[in-house]
Amino acid sequence: METSTNQILSQTQVLQKIRRIAFEIYENNFEEGEIIIAGVRGQGYVFAQMLAQTLQEISGIKSNPVLIDFDKNVPYETPVEFDCDERFLENKVIIVVDDVLNTGRTFAYSLAPFLSIPVKRIQVAVIVDRNYRRFPILADYVGYALSTTISEHVSVILDDEENSGVFLQ
């Protein structure tokens, strides 16, 4: 059986969603001098880099992308690591980002290390929210809410200029 792929959002539309999310973050955190945009390895980290750059372009807030690294397939077997010292994250607003929020499992594991770090606030941003929660995770910032069947797969491609966008398979 052949799987068809439908483009849900074009590259231009994804960039518009990222810009809108950046404005929302700015509106909710305008008093901050610095914000950490922590992205889950893969397209989540690419999203974090793009969001941090856009936030700096539209505001005076210094925004630093940070990599959250762990194995999404077996998150309970691998430690969650950052590409910076944890002290760098202390007493700051943290926006944890990933490309797609589906069951909430990836976010639940990626948020765990922040429980032992004194932070001002933790917020969640996603490009696509699929609404199939198994974990109590809600996104503060959503680019696009998409109702799908559980068997469908949503792919977000941000790091390929010619083929970027959101796709449903």
Phi and psi in degrees as GROMACS dihedral restraints (atoms count N, CA, C in turn):
[ dihedral_restraints ]
;  ai    aj    ak    al  type     phi  dphi    fc
    3     4     5     6     1   -85.7    20    10
    4     5     6     7     1   136.8    20    10
    6     7     8     9     1   -95.6    20    10
    7     8     9    10     1   128.3    20    10
    9    10    11    12     1   -94.9    20    10
   10    11    12    13     1   150.8    20    10
   12    13    14    15     1  -118.9    20    10
   13    14    15    16     1   126.9    20    10
   15    16    17    18     1  -115.3    20    10
   16    17    18    19     1   131.8    20    10
   18    19    20    21     1   -79.3    20    10
   19    20    21    22     1   124.2    20    10
   21    22    23    24     1   -93.5    20    10
   22    23    24    25     1   -43.0    20    10
   24    25    26    27     1  -132.1    20    10
   25    26    27    28     1   136.1    20    10
   27    28    29    30     1   -80.2    20    10
   28    29    30    31     1   172.8    20    10
   30    31    32    33     1   -58.2    20    10
   31    32    33    34     1   -44.7    20    10
   33    34    35    36     1   -60.4    20    10
   34    35    36    37     1   -43.5    20    10
   36    37    38    39     1   -66.4    20    10
   37    38    39    40     1   -38.7    20    10
   39    40    41    42     1   -64.1    20    10
   40    41    42    43     1   -43.5    20    10
   42    43    44    45     1   -62.9    20    10
   43    44    45    46     1   -36.1    20    10
   45    46    47    48     1   -65.0    20    10
   46    47    48    49     1   -40.6    20    10
   48    49    50    51     1   -63.9    20    10
   49    50    51    52     1   -42.7    20    10
   51    52    53    54     1   -63.6    20    10
   52    53    54    55     1   -41.8    20    10
   54    55    56    57     1   -63.7    20    10
   55    56    57    58     1   -42.5    20    10
   57    58    59    60     1   -63.7    20    10
   58    59    60    61     1   -41.9    20    10
   60    61    62    63     1   -61.7    20    10
   61    62    63    64     1   -41.1    20    10
   63    64    65    66     1   -60.0    20    10
   64    65    66    67     1   -42.9    20    10
   66    67    68    69     1   -63.9    20    10
   67    68    69    70     1   -40.2    20    10
   69    70    71    72     1   -64.0    20    10
   70    71    72    73     1   -42.5    20    10
   72    73    74    75     1   -61.7    20    10
   73    74    75    76     1   -44.2    20    10
   75    76    77    78     1   -61.0    20    10
   76    77    78    79     1   -45.0    20    10
   78    79    80    81     1   -60.6    20    10
   79    80    81    82     1   -37.8    20    10
   81    82    83    84     1   -86.4    20    10
   82    83    84    85     1   -10.7    20    10
   84    85    86    87     1  -136.3    20    10
   85    86    87    88     1    28.2    20    10
   87    88    89    90     1   -62.2    20    10
   88    89    90    91     1   -20.8    20    10
   90    91    92    93     1   -83.3    20    10
   91    92    93    94     1    -8.2    20    10
   93    94    95    96     1   -81.3    20    10
   94    95    96    97     1   145.3    20    10
   96    97    98    99     1   -91.0    20    10
   97    98    99   100     1   -23.4    20    10
   99   100   101   102     1  -149.8    20    10
  100   101   102   103     1   139.9    20    10
  102   103   104   105     1  -131.6    20    10
  103   104   105   106     1   141.6    20    10
  105   106   107   108     1   -98.3    20    10
  106   107   108   109     1   126.7    20    10
  108   109   110   111     1  -107.2    20    10
  109   110   111   112     1   101.8    20    10
  111   112   113   114     1   -98.6    20    10
  112   113   114   115     1   115.2    20    10
  114   115   116   117     1  -109.1    20    10
  115   116   117   118     1   138.1    20    10
  117   118   119   120     1   -70.1    20    10
  118   119   120   121     1   136.2    20    10
  120   121   122   123     1   -45.4    20    10
  121   122   123   124     1   139.0    20    10
  123   124   125   126     1   105.0    20    10
  124   125   126   127     1  -140.2    20    10
  126   127   128   129     1   -67.0    20    10
  127   128   129   130     1   -24.2    20    10
  129   130   131   132     1   -62.8    20    10
  130   131   132   133     1   -40.3    20    10
  132   133   134   135     1   -71.8    20    10
  133   134   135   136     1   -37.2    20    10
  135   136   137   138     1   -61.5    20    10
  136   137   138   139     1   -43.3    20    10
  138   139   140   141     1   -58.7    20    10
  139   140   141   142     1   -43.5    20    10
  141   142   143   144     1   -59.6    20    10
  142   143   144   145     1   -43.4    20    10
  144   145   146   147     1   -64.5    20    10
  145   146   147   148     1   -43.9    20    10
  147   148   149   150     1   -66.0    20    10
  148   149   150   151     1   -41.5    20    10
  150   151   152   153     1   -66.4    20    10
  151   152   153   154     1   -42.2    20    10
  153   154   155   156     1   -62.2    20    10
  154   155   156   157     1   -42.9    20    10
  156   157   158   159     1   -64.1    20    10
  157   158   159   160     1   -45.2    20    10
  159   160   161   162     1   -64.7    20    10
  160   161   162   163     1   -41.7    20    10
  162   163   164   165     1   -61.7    20    10
  163   164   165   166     1   -40.5    20    10
  165   166   167   168     1   -67.7    20    10
  166   167   168   169     1   -33.9    20    10
  168   169   170   171     1   -67.5    20    10
  169   170   171   172     1   -35.3    20    10
  171   172   173   174     1   -96.2    20    10
  172   173   174   175     1    -9.6    20    10
  174   175   176   177     1  -143.3    20    10
  175   176   177   178     1   174.9    20    10
  177   178   179   180     1   -92.4    20    10
  178   179   180   181     1     8.4    20    10
  180   181   182   183     1   -80.6    20    10
  181   182   183   184     1   128.0    20    10
  183   184   185   186     1   -73.9    20    10
  184   185   186   187     1   126.0    20    10
  186   187   188   189     1  -125.2    20    10
  187   188   189   190     1   126.5    20    10
  189   190   191   192     1  -113.2    20    10
  190   191   192   193     1   120.4    20    10
  192   193   194   195     1   -76.3    20    10
  193   194   195   196     1   137.8    20    10
  195   196   197   198     1  -129.6    20    10
  196   197   198   199     1   138.1    20    10
  198   199   200   201     1   -86.6    20    10
  199   200   201   202     1   129.1    20    10
  201   202   203   204     1  -102.7    20    10
  202   203   204   205     1   117.9    20    10
  204   205   206   207     1  -120.6    20    10
  205   206   207   208     1   123.5    20    10
  207   208   209   210     1  -166.2    20    10
  208   209   210   211     1   167.1    20    10
  210   211   212   213     1   -83.7    20    10
  211   212   213   214     1   110.6    20    10
  213   214   215   216     1   -63.6    20    10
  214   215   216   217     1   -26.5    20    10
  216   217   218   219     1   -74.1    20    10
  217   218   219   220     1   -34.1    20    10
  219   220   221   222     1  -135.3    20    10
  220   221   222   223     1    66.4    20    10
  222   223   224   225     1   -64.1    20    10
  223   224   225   226     1   -25.9    20    10
  225   226   227   228     1   -77.5    20    10
  226   227   228   229     1    -9.3    20    10
  228   229   230   231     1  -104.7    20    10
  229   230   231   232     1    -9.0    20    10
  231   232   233   234     1  -123.7    20    10
  232   233   234   235     1   142.1    20    10
  234   235   236   237     1   -72.2    20    10
  235   236   237   238     1   149.9    20    10
  237   238   239   240     1   -88.5    20    10
  238   239   240   241     1   126.1    20    10
  240   241   242   243     1  -124.8    20    10
  241   242   243   244     1   155.3    20    10
  243   244   245   246     1  -113.0    20    10
  244   245   246   247     1   159.0    20    10
  246   247   248   249     1   -91.6    20    10
  247   248   249   250     1    21.4    20    10
  249   250   251   252     1  -146.1    20    10
  250   251   252   253     1   168.5    20    10
  252   253   254   255     1   -70.1    20    10
  253   254   255   256     1   139.6    20    10
  255   256   257   258     1   -60.8    20    10
  256   257   258   259     1   -26.9    20    10
  258   259   260   261     1   -63.7    20    10
  259   260   261   262     1   -26.5    20    10
  261   262   263   264     1   -63.5    20    10
  262   263   264   265     1   -25.4    20    10
  264   265   266   267     1   -88.8    20    10
  265   266   267   268     1   -13.2    20    10
  267   268   269   270     1   -64.2    20    10
  268   269   270   271     1   139.0    20    10
  270   271   272   273     1    58.1    20    10
  271   272   273   274     1    33.9    20    10
  273   274   275   276     1  -125.8    20    10
  274   275   276   277     1   161.1    20    10
  276   277   278   279     1   -78.9    20    10
  277   278   279   280     1   130.3    20    10
  279   280   281   282     1  -115.0    20    10
  280   281   282   283     1   126.1    20    10
  282   283   284   285     1  -107.7    20    10
  283   284   285   286     1   111.9    20    10
  285   286   287   288     1   -90.3    20    10
  286   287   288   289     1   127.1    20    10
  288   289   290   291     1  -128.2    20    10
  289   290   291   292     1   148.9    20    10
  291   292   293   294     1  -148.9    20    10
  292   293   294   295     1   168.4    20    10
  294   295   296   297     1   -73.8    20    10
  295   296   297   298     1   -45.4    20    10
  297   298   299   300     1  -130.5    20    10
  298   299   300   301     1   134.0    20    10
  300   301   302   303     1  -105.2    20    10
  301   302   303   304     1   114.5    20    10
  303   304   305   306     1  -114.2    20    10
  304   305   306   307     1   -87.0    20    10
  306   307   308   309     1   -85.7    20    10
  307   308   309   310     1   -22.0    20    10
  309   310   311   312     1    95.6    20    10
  310   311   312   313     1    -4.2    20    10
  312   313   314   315     1   -61.8    20    10
  313   314   315   316     1   -48.0    20    10
  315   316   317   318     1   -59.8    20    10
  316   317   318   319     1   -44.2    20    10
  318   319   320   321     1   -64.7    20    10
  319   320   321   322     1   -41.1    20    10
  321   322   323   324     1   -57.3    20    10
  322   323   324   325     1   -45.6    20    10
  324   325   326   327     1   -70.5    20    10
  325   326   327   328     1   -37.6    20    10
  327   328   329   330     1   -71.5    20    10
  328   329   330   331     1   -24.1    20    10
  330   331   332   333     1   -81.7    20    10
  331   332   333   334     1   -22.1    20    10
  333   334   335   336     1   -52.1    20    10
  334   335   336   337     1   -46.2    20    10
  336   337   338   339     1   -65.1    20    10
  337   338   339   340     1   -23.7    20    10
  339   340   341   342     1   -71.0    20    10
  340   341   342   343     1   -15.6    20    10
  342   343   344   345     1   -67.9    20    10
  343   344   345   346     1   -23.0    20    10
  345   346   347   348     1  -102.7    20    10
  346   347   348   349     1     8.6    20    10
  348   349   350   351     1  -116.5    20    10
  349   350   351   352     1   130.5    20    10
  351   352   353   354     1   -72.8    20    10
  352   353   354   355     1   109.1    20    10
  354   355   356   357     1  -120.4    20    10
  355   356   357   358     1   158.6    20    10
  357   358   359   360     1   -70.9    20    10
  358   359   360   361     1   -47.2    20    10
  360   361   362   363     1  -164.4    20    10
  361   362   363   364     1   147.5    20    10
  363   364   365   366     1  -119.9    20    10
  364   365   366   367     1   130.1    20    10
  366   367   368   369     1  -127.4    20    10
  367   368   369   370     1   162.7    20    10
  369   370   371   372     1  -123.7    20    10
  370   371   372   373     1   135.8    20    10
  372   373   374   375     1  -131.7    20    10
  373   374   375   376     1   140.0    20    10
  375   376   377   378     1  -139.7    20    10
  376   377   378   379     1   154.6    20    10
  378   379   380   381     1   -79.6    20    10
  379   380   381   382     1   -43.9    20    10
  381   382   383   384     1  -127.2    20    10
  382   383   384   385     1   130.4    20    10
  384   385   386   387     1  -111.2    20    10
  385   386   387   388     1   118.3    20    10
  387   388   389   390     1   -94.6    20    10
  388   389   390   391     1   -13.6    20    10
  390   391   392   393     1    64.5    20    10
  391   392   393   394     1    41.3    20    10
  393   394   395   396     1  -116.5    20    10
  394   395   396   397     1    59.2    20    10
  396   397   398   399     1   -68.0    20    10
  397   398   399   400     1   132.8    20    10
  399   400   401   402     1  -117.0    20    10
  400   401   402   403     1   -18.3    20    10
  402   403   404   405     1  -119.7    20    10
  403   404   405   406     1   149.1    20    10
  405   406   407   408     1   -78.5    20    10
  406   407   408   409     1    69.0    20    10
  408   409   410   411     1  -118.2    20    10
  409   410   411   412     1   125.5    20    10
  411   412   413   414     1  -121.0    20    10
  412   413   414   415     1   139.7    20    10
  414   415   416   417     1   -85.2    20    10
  415   416   417   418     1   134.1    20    10
  417   418   419   420     1   -77.1    20    10
  418   419   420   421     1   -30.1    20    10
  420   421   422   423     1  -131.7    20    10
  421   422   423   424     1   121.1    20    10
  423   424   425   426     1  -125.8    20    10
  424   425   426   427     1   127.2    20    10
  426   427   428   429     1   -75.4    20    10
  427   428   429   430     1   -43.8    20    10
  429   430   431   432     1  -153.9    20    10
  430   431   432   433     1   124.4    20    10
  432   433   434   435     1   -92.8    20    10
  433   434   435   436     1   129.6    20    10
  435   436   437   438     1  -133.2    20    10
  436   437   438   439     1   120.3    20    10
  438   439   440   441     1   -89.9    20    10
  439   440   441   442     1   123.1    20    10
  441   442   443   444     1  -134.3    20    10
  442   443   444   445     1   172.6    20    10
  444   445   446   447     1   -82.3    20    10
  445   446   447   448     1   157.7    20    10
  447   448   449   450     1   -63.2    20    10
  448   449   450   451     1   -26.9    20    10
  450   451   452   453     1   -82.2    20    10
  451   452   453   454     1   -14.5    20    10
  453   454   455   456     1   -77.7    20    10
  454   455   456   457     1   153.7    20    10
  456   457   458   459     1  -119.6    20    10
  457   458   459   460     1   133.6    20    10
  459   460   461   462     1  -106.4    20    10
  460   461   462   463     1   126.7    20    10
  462   463   464   465     1  -115.7    20    10
  463   464   465   466     1   133.6    20    10
  465   466   467   468     1  -113.9    20    10
  466   467   468   469     1   123.5    20    10
  468   469   470   471     1  -118.2    20    10
  469   470   471   472     1   116.7    20    10
  471   472   473   474     1  -114.9    20    10
  472   473   474   475     1   -22.8    20    10
  474   475   476   477     1  -100.7    20    10
  475   476   477   478     1    18.4    20    10
  477   478   479   480     1  -128.0    20    10
  478   479   480   481     1   103.8    20    10
  480   481   482   483     1   -51.6    20    10
  481   482   483   484     1   -41.5    20    10
  483   484   485   486     1   -81.2    20    10
  484   485   486   487     1   -24.5    20    10
  486   487   488   489     1  -124.9    20    10
  487   488   489   490     1    27.2    20    10
  489   490   491   492     1   -81.6    20    10
  490   491   492   493     1   156.0    20    10
  492   493   494   495     1   145.6    20    10
  493   494   495   496     1  -168.7    20    10
  495   496   497   498     1  -115.2    20    10
  496   497   498   499     1   131.8    20    10
  498   499   500   501     1  -128.6    20    10
  499   500   501   502     1   144.0    20    10
  501   502   503   504     1  -113.7    20    10
  502   503   504   505     1   128.4    20    10
